[in-house]
Amino acid sequence: MLEIHKRIVLDENQKPFAVQIPIDEFERLEDVIENYGLSNLIDEVKDDQRLSTENAKVYYQSLKKANVEG
């Protein structure tokens, strides 16, 4: 488990409203979240049909064209 050294930031009424954590711990959290999301995405698409390289290029070009026109 990740150890997180957090500091609670209080407002003028002494109510918590934010948390501060060291940047290196924040970056590790970002990595964990990104890896978790990528893992879920891989699981989601593992049974999808794969495109050939040529079909993938055609599809990618259509996305680029749609972004330019849209």
C-alpha positions in Angstrom: 0.0 0.0 0.0 1.2 3.5 -0.8 2.1 5.6 2.2 0.8 9.1 1.8 2.0 11.9 4.0 -0.9 14.3 3.8 -1.5 17.7 5.4 -5.0 18.9 5.9 -5.6 22.6 5.0 -8.2 24.3 7.1 -10.3 27.4 6.2 -10.8 30.4 8.5 -13.4 28.4 10.4 -11.0 25.6 11.0 -12.9 23.3 8.6 -10.9 21.0 6.3 -11.1 22.1 2.6 -7.9 20.7 1.0 -5.1 18.2 1.3 -1.5 18.7 0.5 0.8 15.8 -0.4 4.5 15.8 -1.4 4.9 15.9 -5.2 6.7 12.6 -5.5 3.8 10.9 -3.7 1.3 12.7 -6.0 3.2 11.5 -9.1 3.2 7.9 -7.7 -0.6 8.2 -7.3 -0.9 9.5 -10.8 1.0 6.5 -12.1 -1.2 4.1 -10.1 -4.4 5.7 -11.4 -3.1 5.7 -14.9 -2.1 2.1 -14.8 -5.4 1.1 -13.2 -7.3 2.9 -16.0 -5.1 1.3 -18.7 -5.6 -2.1 -17.2 -9.4 -1.6 -17.2 -9.3 -0.4 -20.9 -7.2 -3.5 -21.9 -9.8 -5.7 -20.2 -12.6 -3.8 -21.9 -11.3 -4.3 -25.4 -9.5 -7.7 -25.1 -12.3 -9.5 -27.0 -12.7 -6.7 -29.7 -11.9 -7.5 -33.3 -8.4 -6.3 -34.2 -7.8 -4.1 -37.3 -5.2 -4.9 -39.9 -2.4 -2.3 -40.1 -3.9 -1.0 -43.4 -7.4 -0.8 -41.9 -6.0 0.9 -38.8 -4.3 3.5 -40.9 -7.5 4.2 -42.9 -9.5 4.5 -39.7 -6.9 6.8 -38.1 -6.9 9.1 -41.2 -10.7 9.2 -41.0 -10.5 10.4 -37.4 -7.9 13.1 -38.3 -10.2 14.2 -41.2 -13.2 14.4 -38.9 -11.3 16.5 -36.4 -10.2 19.0 -39.0 -13.7 19.3 -40.5 -15.6 19.2 -37.1 
